[in-house]
Amino acid sequence: MDFGPIGYTVARIDGDYAYLQQVGNPQEELKCVARALLPPEITEGTRLHYEMMEYRIEAD
């Protein structure tokens, strides 16, 4: 189990799930995550920071 830190970009939102692309590792398969575990204001293209089993939006 990976506790991070890992950067992700929201590649796609599909209903109650979001598909995340790992930053810097585009060949990696998209990670499917329940939207309930993510910040509610995410949109496609949002950059996320994952660490210690928590996702937060990266500041620009």
N, C-alpha and C positions, 0 to 999 in steps of 0.2 A: 504494500500500500504506500502510495506516494503522498507525503504531507506538504510538499512544495518547498520553496515557492516556485510557481509555474505561471507563465503568462498565457492567456487564452484570448481569442477573438470569437465573438458570437457569429458563427457562420450562417446559421439558419434557426428560425423559430418555427416550431410545428406544434400548435396547440399547447399542451401542458409541458412540452419538452423544448429544450434548446440544444443545438448541436454546436460544440465548441471545437475550434481549431487551435492546436498548440502553437504559440508564437515561436518562430525559429525552427519549427519541425513540421513543415507542410506535408511531408510524406506520411506522417502519423495519421491514423484513422480518426475521424471525428468522434468526440466524446459526447454521448447523449446524457444530459443532466435534466432532472425534473426542475421546472421553473420555480417551484416552491423553495428550492435551495439557493436560488440566485436573487440578486437585488431586483425588485419589481420594475424598476425603470429601464431595464435593458432593452436594447433594440438590436437588430442585425448590424454588425460592425462594432458594437461596444467592446472595448478591451477590458478584460477582467484579470485580477490578480488572485491566485489561489494559494492559500497557505493555511496549514493546520486545520484542514477540512472546512475552510470558510472562503467564500467568493466575495470579492468587493470590486467595485468599478475603479479602474486605474485613473488617476488624475492626469490630465493632459500636460 
